[in-house]
Amino acid sequence: MSNNSTIIIGGGLSGLTCGLALAKRGHSVTILSGGPSTLLFSGGSMELLGAIDGQPVGRPLDAIPSLPDCHPYRKIGTERIADLAGQARELLNDTGITMTGDAATNHWRITPMGITKPAWLTLNENFKIDDLNNLPVRNIALMAVRGFFDQPNGMLAQGLRDLGFEVKVIEFTTEEISSLRRSPTEMRATTLAKRLLSQNALQRIADQVNALAGDAELVLLPSVFGQKNDDSVQTLQSLCHKPLRLIATLPPAVAGMRMQAQLLHYFMMLGGDYRTGESATGGIIENGMLTGVTTLKSGTTPLVADNYVLATGAFVSRGLAADERHIYETVFDLDVDADEDRDHWTRFDVLEPQDYWSYGVATDESLRCFKQGSRVENLRAIGSVLSGHNAIKMGDGTGVSMLSALAVAQDILAGK
C-alpha cells in the first residue's frame, strides 16, 4: 500500500461511507467485505435520532446534547454533527441516491407492518409524512400485487387507517408478475425488481393503476422497482395518472440493495479497491500500532496500510459475538464495553430493550480502539460495532454509521 493508505474492514454503509469520503480526496482505500451488508434490511430511509429514554425525538440536532457522554455523537462532538449530516446527504446525492429530509426535524416513514417510525432521510419515491397531525392526503389506493408475500397488506392498510387515511386495497397482477407465481419463493421483492425493468412491464403496471385507482388522491405500490437505480421508478411515476409513492417491503429490500450498489459503484469509480468475500481474520498489534491485517485469502501474509478502520457491524453482521463467558470483538479481540455478568446481557421479556444492544468496541473520543487497555493509534471503529448507543431503541443506527464514518475520514485526512 502507498502512503496515506487505509484499509477498511467491513463493506456496509459505514465502511463505504468512510471509503468514499477518503477516496474523493485521492486517498488510497481498500475495503474488505466479508459478506452481505445490513443495508439489505433498509427500506429506503435513514435515521439520525428517533428516541431518548423511550420518548420520541422531533428535533434530533437539539436533542443530541442531552445524550450520554458515551454515545458516538457526543464523542464525535455535538458541534460537528450538523455539518457531518450535511456532508452525508451530499455524499448520497453524489452517488445518485436522492433523498428528502432534514437533520433538524424528523419526518415519519411507514414500515411494511403499517407502523410509523421517525426518519432523517427517505428516498424521494417512498411515502413519508412530515406531520402526523396534518396528513398530505386522505384517500389512498393501496395496490397489492397478487401472490406477493413480502408486504402484509392487511396490517399495512390498518396502520394507515389508524393514522386517519381512507384506504382501499386493490389487488392486481400483470403478465410479468403472473409468470413468477410458479412457487412462493419466486414472488419476492428482489425477484420482481429484476422482472419489472422493461418499458412494456412498467406500462402494464401503469395501465392497472390507471384503471383501478378510482378517486384515490395517492397510489401506493410495494417497493419492487429499481434494483440498480431509480430510472424505472421515475418511468412508472410518469406513466401513472395519479401521484405514486412506494412502500418498503419485508427484507431483503430492493431499496437497500440499490443503495448498496450505488455506493459501491461510486467508490469503484473513484478508484477504490473493494474486495468481496475477503474476511479479515486477525492482525498484528505492536507498540500501540496495527501493522497489518490477515484475511482468509491472504493467509499469513498481512495486508498493510497506514490507517485501519473497523466497520464490521455488531452481532447481526458478526462483528461482535458471545460465548458462555464473555462478549468479544471477532477480528482483533479488541476491548469491548459490556457487562461482565451474563445475567445482565438480556432481559426475560423479549419485548423489553435488551442491554446487549448497546454493547460494542471501546473507543476514545477520536474513536480509536483499545486492546488490553492500551490504545491502538492507527485503528478506529465506526458504525454499529461502536458501543454507547442502542440503534433499535434510539433509532440512530444509520446516522451513527454515516456520521462516525465521515468523522473518522476527516480525522484521517487531517492527519489526526
C-alpha positions in Angstrom: 0.0 0.0 0.0 1.2 3.5 -0.7 1.5 6.4 1.8 -1.8 7.9 3.0 -3.5 4.5 2.6 -6.3 3.0 4.6 -7.8 -0.5 4.9 -11.5 -0.6 6.0 -12.7 -3.9 7.4 -16.4 -4.1 6.5 -18.2 -3.1 3.3 -21.6 -2.0 4.6 -23.0 1.6 5.0 -20.3 2.8 7.4 -17.4 1.2 5.5 -18.5 2.5 2.1 -19.2 6.0 3.5 -15.7 6.2 5.1 -14.2 4.8 1.9 -16.0 7.3 -0.3 -15.0 10.3 1.8 -11.4 9.2 1.7 -11.3 8.2 -2.0 -12.9 11.6 -3.0 -9.7 13.2 -1.6 -7.4 11.0 -3.5 -6.7 8.7 -0.6 -5.8 5.0 -1.3 -8.6 2.9 0.1 -9.1 -0.9 0.3 -12.4 -2.2 1.7 -12.5 -5.8 2.9 -16.1 -7.1 2.6 -16.7 -10.4 4.4 -20.4 -10.8 3.4 -23.8 -9.2 2.8 -24.5 -5.8 4.4 -27.3 -5.0 6.7 -28.3 -2.4 4.1 -30.3 -5.3 2.7 -32.7 -4.6 5.6 -33.1 -0.9 4.7 -36.4 0.1 3.2 -35.1 3.4 1.9 -35.0 5.5 5.0 -32.2 6.6 7.3 -32.5 7.6 11.0 -30.4 10.2 12.8 -32.0 10.0 16.3 -35.5 8.8 16.9 -35.9 8.5 20.7 -34.2 9.1 24.0 -35.3 7.1 27.0 -38.3 5.9 25.1 -39.5 9.4 24.3 -39.8 10.4 20.6 -37.4 13.0 19.3 -38.8 15.5 16.9 -35.7 17.7 16.5 -32.5 15.5 16.6 -29.9 18.2 16.5 -31.5 19.9 19.5 -31.6 16.6 21.4 -28.1 15.4 20.8 -26.5 17.5 23.6 -28.7 15.6 26.1 -27.2 12.2 25.1 -24.8 10.5 27.5 -21.1 11.1 27.0 -20.5 7.5 25.8 -22.8 8.0 22.8 -20.8 8.1 19.5 -22.4 11.5 18.6 -21.0 13.0 21.9 -17.6 11.5 21.2 -17.6 13.0 17.7 -18.6 16.3 19.1 -22.0 17.9 19.2 -20.8 20.9 17.2 -19.8 18.6 14.3 -23.0 16.7 13.9 -25.0 19.2 11.8 -22.0 19.6 9.4 -21.5 15.9 9.1 -25.2 15.3 8.5 -25.0 17.8 5.6 -21.9 16.0 4.2 -23.7 12.7 4.4 -26.6 14.0 2.3 -24.2 15.5 -0.2 -22.3 12.2 -0.5 -25.6 10.3 -1.1 -26.6 12.7 -3.8 -23.2 12.3 -5.5 -23.9 8.6 -5.7 -27.3 9.1 -7.3 -29.2 8.3 -4.1 -31.7 11.2 -3.9 -33.4 11.5 -0.5 -35.6 14.1 1.2 -35.4 15.1 4.8 -33.7 17.4 7.3 -31.4 16.7 10.2 -33.1 19.5 12.2 -36.6 17.9 12.1 -37.6 14.2 11.8 -40.4 13.1 9.4 -42.2 9.8 9.5 -41.8 6.7 7.4 -44.2 3.7 7.2 -42.9 0.2 7.9 -44.2 -2.8 5.9 -46.3 -3.6 9.0 -48.0 -0.1 8.9 -46.1 1.3 11.9 -44.8 4.9 11.8 -41.1 5.4 12.6 -39.2 8.7 12.8 -36.7 9.2 10.0 -34.0 11.7 8.9 -33.8 10.9 5.2 -36.1 9.0 2.9 -35.8 8.1 -0.8 -37.7 10.6 -2.9 -40.0 7.9 -4.3 -41.0 6.5 -0.9 -44.1 7.5 1.0 -43.4 9.7 4.0 -45.4 12.0 6.3 -44.0 15.3 7.6 -46.6 15.9 10.2 -48.9 13.2 11.6 -51.4 15.9 12.6 -51.6 17.3 9.1 -51.9 14.4 6.6 -50.8 15.2 3.0 -53.9 13.4 1.5 -56.9 11.4 2.8 -57.8 8.9 0.1 -55.2 6.2 -0.7 -55.2 3.3 -3.1 -53.0 0.6 -1.8 -52.2 -1.5 -4.9 -51.5 -5.1 -3.7 -49.5 -7.4 -6.0 -51.4 -10.7 -6.3 -49.4 -13.6 -4.7 -46.7 -11.3 -3.2 -45.9 -12.1 0.4 -43.3 -9.5 1.2 -45.9 -7.0 2.2 -48.6 -7.8 4.7 -51.3 -5.5 3.1 -53.9 -6.1 5.8 -51.6 -4.8 8.6 -50.3 -2.0 6.4 -53.8 -0.8 5.4 -54.9 -0.9 9.1 -51.9 1.1 10.2 -52.6 3.7 7.6 -56.3 3.8 8.6 -55.3 4.3 12.2 -53.4 7.4 11.1 -56.5 8.8 9.6 -56.2 7.8 5.9 -59.1 6.3 3.9 -57.5 3.2 2.3 -58.8 0.9 -0.4 -56.8 -2.2 -1.0 -56.8 -3.2 -4.7 -55.3 -6.5 -5.9 -53.7 -6.6 -9.3 -51.3 -8.6 -11.5 -49.7 -8.4 -14.9 -48.3 -10.8 -17.4 -44.7 -10.5 -15.9 -45.9 -10.9 -12.4 -48.1 -13.9 -13.1 -45.2 -15.7 -14.8 -43.4 -15.7 -11.4 -46.1 -17.5 -9.5 -44.8 -21.0 -10.1 -43.6 -21.0 -6.4 -43.8 -18.6 -3.5 -40.0 -18.3 -3.4 -40.1 -16.5 -6.8 -42.6 -13.9 -5.5 -40.0 -11.9 -3.6 -39.3 -8.2 -3.9 -35.8 -8.8 -5.4 -37.1 -11.2 -8.0 -39.9 -8.9 -9.0 -37.4 -6.0 -9.4 -35.4 -8.0 -11.9 -38.5 -8.8 -13.9 -40.2 -5.3 -13.8 -37.5 -3.4 -15.7 -38.7 -3.1 -19.3 -40.9 -0.2 -20.6 -43.6 -2.8 -21.5 -43.7 -4.2 -18.0 -43.9 -0.8 -16.4 -46.6 0.3 -18.9 -48.7 -2.8 -18.0 -48.5 -1.9 -14.3 -49.4 1.7 -15.0 -52.4 0.6 -17.0 -53.6 -1.4 -14.0 -53.1 1.6 -11.7 -54.8 4.0 -14.0 -57.8 1.6 -14.5 -58.3 0.6 -10.8 -57.2 3.6 -8.6 -60.6 5.3 -8.9 -60.9 8.5 -6.9 -57.7 8.0 -4.8 -55.6 11.0 -4.3 -52.4 8.9 -3.9 -51.4 5.4 -5.1 -49.1 3.3 -3.0 -47.2 0.4 -4.5 -44.6 -2.0 -2.9 -41.0 -1.0 -3.4 -40.2 -3.6 -6.1 -38.7 -1.3 -8.7 -35.2 -0.1 -9.4 -32.6 -2.6 -8.2 -29.7 -0.6 -9.6 -31.1 3.0 -9.9 -34.4 4.9 -9.8 -34.9 5.1 -13.6 -37.8 2.5 -13.6 -39.4 4.3 -10.7 -39.4 7.6 -12.4 -40.7 6.0 -15.6 -43.6 4.3 -13.8 -44.4 7.6 -12.0 -44.6 9.4 -15.4 -46.9 6.7 -16.8 -49.4 6.9 -13.9 -52.1 9.5 -13.9 -52.1 9.9 -10.2 -49.3 10.7 -7.7 -47.4 7.4 -6.9 -45.2 6.5 -4.0 -43.6 3.3 -2.8 -43.8 1.5 0.5 -40.9 -0.6 1.9 -41.3 -4.4 1.8 -40.0 -7.0 4.2 -36.3 -7.7 3.7 -34.3 -8.3 1.6 -35.3 -4.9 0.4 -34.9 -3.6 -3.1 -34.2 -0.1 -1.9 -31.4 -1.2 0.3 -29.8 -3.3 -2.4 -29.9 -0.3 -4.7 -28.3 1.9 -2.2 -25.5 -0.6 -1.6 -25.0 -1.0 -5.4 -24.9 2.8 -6.0 -22.4 3.4 -3.1 -20.2 0.6 -4.3 -20.3 1.8 -7.9 -19.3 5.3 -6.9 -16.5 4.0 -4.7 -15.0 2.0 -7.5 -15.4 4.9 -9.9 -13.2 6.9 -7.6 -10.5 4.2 -7.7 -11.4 2.4 -4.5 -10.4 -1.3 -4.1 -13.4 -3.3 -2.9 -12.6 -7.0 -2.1 -15.8 -9.0 -1.9 -15.6 -12.2 0.2 -12.3 -11.3 1.8 -13.0 -11.7 5.6 -10.4 -10.3 8.0 -9.1 -12.9 10.4 -6.7 -11.0 12.6 -3.8 -8.6 12.8 -0.5 -7.8 14.3 -0.5 -5.1 17.0 2.9 -3.9 18.2 3.9 -0.9 20.2 0.4 0.5 20.0 0.1 0.2 16.2 -1.7 -2.2 14.0 1.0 -3.3 11.4 -1.2 -5.5 9.2 -4.4 -7.4 8.6 -4.7 -11.0 7.7 -7.6 -12.4 5.7 -8.9 -15.8 4.7 -7.5 -15.2 1.2 -4.1 -13.7 2.2 -3.3 -16.4 4.8 -0.4 -15.4 7.0 0.7 -12.6 4.6 -0.7 -9.4 6.1 -2.3 -6.5 4.1 -0.5 -3.4 5.2 -1.7 0.3 5.3 -1.1 3.5 7.3 -4.6 3.5 8.8 -7.2 0.9 9.6 -10.9 1.3 10.2 -13.1 -1.4 11.8 -16.6 -1.3 10.3 -17.7 -4.9 10.8 -21.0 -4.2 12.5 -22.5 -5.7 15.6 -24.0 -9.1 16.3 -26.1 -9.4 13.1 -23.0 -8.8 11.0 -20.8 -10.9 13.2 -18.5 -8.0 14.2 -19.4 -8.9 17.7 -20.1 -12.4 19.2 -20.7 -14.0 22.5 -19.8 -17.3 24.2 -20.8 -18.6 27.6 -18.3 -16.3 29.3 -17.9 -13.1 27.5 -18.8 -10.8 24.6 -15.9 -10.2 22.2 -14.9 -8.4 19.0 -14.3 -11.0 16.3 -11.3 -9.8 14.3 -8.7 -8.4 16.7 -10.3 -9.3 20.1 -10.4 -5.6 21.0 -11.7 -4.3 24.3 -15.4 -4.3 24.5 -17.8 -2.2 26.6 -20.1 -4.9 28.0 -21.4 -6.1 31.4 -19.3 -8.9 32.7 -22.3 -10.6 34.3 -24.0 -12.7 31.7 -27.3 -12.4 33.6 -27.3 -8.7 32.7 -26.9 -9.1 28.9 -30.6 -9.8 28.3 -34.0 -9.4 29.9 -36.6 -12.0 30.3 -39.3 -10.1 28.4 -38.2 -10.2 24.7 -40.2 -7.0 24.0 -38.1 -5.1 26.6 -34.9 -3.2 25.4 -32.0 -5.7 25.7 -28.8 -4.4 27.3 -26.6 -6.2 24.8 -27.9 -3.9 22.1 -25.7 -1.1 23.4 -22.5 -3.2 23.8 -19.7 -2.7 21.4 -16.0 -1.8 20.9 -14.5 0.5 23.5 -13.1 3.7 21.9 -11.7 7.1 23.0 -13.0 10.5 21.9 -11.4 10.1 18.4 -13.0 6.6 18.1 -9.6 4.9 18.4 -9.8 1.3 19.7 -8.2 -0.4 22.7 -6.5 -3.7 23.1 -6.0 -5.0 26.7 -6.3 -1.4 27.9 -3.8 0.1 25.5 -4.9 2.4 22.7 -4.2 1.3 19.1 -3.2 4.6 17.5 -4.0 3.8 13.8 -7.1 1.7 14.3 -10.5 3.4 14.6 -14.0 1.9 14.8 -17.2 3.2 13.1 -20.8 2.2 12.7 -22.8 -0.3 14.7 -19.7 -2.0 16.2 -19.3 1.1 18.4 -20.6 0.9 22.0 -22.6 3.5 23.8 -25.8 3.6 21.7 -28.9 1.4 21.1 -29.8 1.5 17.5 -33.1 -0.4 18.0 -34.3 1.6 21.0 -32.9 5.0 19.9 -33.4 4.9 16.1 -29.9 6.2 15.4 -28.3 3.2 13.6 -27.8 4.7 10.1 -26.9 8.1 11.5 -24.2 6.6 13.7 -22.9 4.6 10.7 -22.6 7.5 8.3 -21.6 10.3 10.7 -18.9 8.2 12.6 -17.6 7.2 9.2 -17.3 10.8 8.0 -15.8 12.0 11.2 -13.1 9.3 11.1 -12.4 10.1 7.4 -12.0 13.7 8.3 -9.6 12.9 11.1 -7.5 10.6 8.9 -7.3 13.2 6.1 -6.3 15.8 8.6 -3.5 13.5 9.9 -5.0 13.4 13.4 
